[in-house]
Amino acid sequence: MPNAAHATIFGRVTIVESGGLITHLFFACDHPPDAPDRAGTPLLRRAFRQLEAYLNGKLEDFDLPLGPQGTDFQSRVWKVLRSIPYGHTLSYKEVACRLGNPGAARAVGMANNRNPIPIFIPCHRVIGADGSLVGYGSGIDIKARLLEIERAGALRHTGRCARA
């Protein structure tokens, strides 16, 4: 599977492609695959351009073909995550309610933890019921910074506060 790595504000990030779909995004702490292709494929170069624009607060929505592999439940959770608007958050329970199963908040948390394409599938937009930042596989610091980037971008674009 082709993959490429680039330096970002979070350190080295590796993105993996398979069959014309983005399948994984790894932060350095996530033990990315070895031997990235420095040049990358056209899709990987496009993914990194969009990631960089997003991290600079210049892009709100990604336009990339994604191919995460997971269970039916995980796929349904990831679909809900992709519907959370830029600069906004939902609690784990709110995601579970959108799935029609209010008691599945813990299962939503596990599906978030299994998300193979963080940022592109914005699991960082899911927070605790009390508004706390909990449960980000690559570290709460990265989750907090991603939400800061989005809130600042939402303020710039709308001239008003983004709702939490």
RAKA-V250951 format. One record per helix or strand. SS is the DSSP state (a for helix, b for strand). FROM is the first residue (numbers start at 0). TO is the last residue. If there is no record, write none. Layout:
ss=SS from=FROM to=TO
ss=SS from=FROM to=TO
This chain:
ss=b from=2 to=7
ss=b from=10 to=17
ss=b from=20 to=26
ss=a from=27 to=29
ss=a from=41 to=54
ss=b from=65 to=65
ss=a from=71 to=82
ss=b from=89 to=90
ss=a from=91 to=97
ss=a from=104 to=112
ss=b from=116 to=117
ss=b from=120 to=120
ss=a from=122 to=124
ss=b from=125 to=126
ss=a from=139 to=157
